[in-house]
C-alpha cells in the first residue's frame, strides 16, 4: 500500500452524498489513482521546462 493522498472522511462523505456506501478498499484505490495523476502532471510540467505543477498539467 502506498501513502494515502486523500482525506478518507471527505471521500466517504462524497460517496455517501451519491447515496452509495464505501468499501474498505475504495479510499486506498482512489489514493493510487491520485498518485498516478500527480506523477503525470509532474512529468508534463518538467517537459514544459517548469518545476511548478499547474492546473493545466492535470
N, C-alpha and C positions, 0 to 999 in steps of 0.2 A: 504494500500500500504506500502511496506517495503522501506527501504533506497535503492536508486539507486546505484548499484555497477559497472555500465558500463558507458562509455562515449557515450552519445546519438549521438553526431555528428559522431563519429567513426563507431558506429553501422549502422547509416543511410548511411554513405559513403560505407561501406562494402556491404550493401544490394543493394545500387544503382549500385555498380560495377558488381553485378549479374543481372543487368537490371531489377530490381524489385523496387516497391515502399514500403515504410514503413508505416504501420498502426499506429495509435495513441497509441495503447496499446502494440505494439511489444517490445519496449525498456523495459517497466516495466516487461513484461513476461520473457524476457531474463535475467533481473536482478534477478528475483526469481529463475530461473534455476541456475544461477551462485552462489547464496547464498546456494542452495542445494549442489552443488559441493564442496563448501568451507566447509560446515558442515561435509560432508562425509570424506573429506581429513583430517580434524582436528581429527575426530574420529579415522581414521586409524593411524595417527601419534601417538596419545595417546596410542592406542593399541600396538604400537611398542615401547613404552617407550620413546617417544620423545615429545617435545613441539614445535619442528620446523616442519612445513609442508614443504615437499619436492615435487618435480615434480612427483615422483613415487607414491605419495599418491593420486594423481588425476587419 
